[in-house]
């Protein structure tokens, strides 16, 4: 008797969206559907049917409001698991909600692919890891563009959606949802130990740069991915370090020299008033080359 072969489909990203329950349509006497549409600021992937987008956003908003009504300290639902999906919710800013939906792993017999079974799979990302991805996406957006609420107030929903059209797919291309794990929730950076004289020399260099170039506000020096000195606020340094060299808890000095981080400006980003990719544009450098990873390829003024 031949053993029956089992086929496994790993967990995969289903949706990433942002909604604001306080947004109202600009037109007078809006319909209920128009009120729902006004709250959904951005949805990825964009090709999903509009009814599906509305239903998902309305469901999450309802569950958030329902769970919050039973919470004494105002907390809301963070994770919801169904047979088919895992949904993570993060109130990144007051009334700015980020939602990540993951389709759970499935298994079926090769002889009967229609008999699909949703089951816990070791490769399914941990709940905290998924929330870590939402937090990371918001911190990186804040690093490059500031507060979502402030951007929305200054530029409007259309420009924010254009910016997110560039930012979200680029960010998601750098992570593997099925393999996301608790390293996504860790923050910090690796220090490189140096002697006292070397440390003082580095600090002198950083102070000298700031005196020479008035536009420099904060600076840091990294060597092979390790922080030798930093004048950044610790919170900002953790976010920046995580973006520049950290990959699943490991130090990868040439991380930004690898795809998909090297990106060119997109039409959506240019419409949003930026001159480079919303997710930053990295210059591809060979290991033996010197130059700027982010910024101008060189400092020549000719």
ABEGO torsion letter per residue (X at the ends): XBBBBBBBBBBBBABBBBBBAABBBABBGBBAAAAAAAABABBOBAABBAAAAAAAAAAAAAAAAAAAAABAAGBBBABBBBAABBBBBBBABBGBBBBBBBBBBBBBBAABAABBBBBBBAABBBAAAAAAAAAAAAAAAAAAAEBAAAAAAAAEAAAAAAAAAAAAAAAAAABBAAABBAAAABBEBBBBBBBAAAAAAAAAAAAAAAAABAABABBBBBBGGBBABBABBAAAAAAAAAAAABBGGBBBAAAAABOAABBBBBAAAAAAGBABBAAEBBBBBBAABBEBABEBABABAX
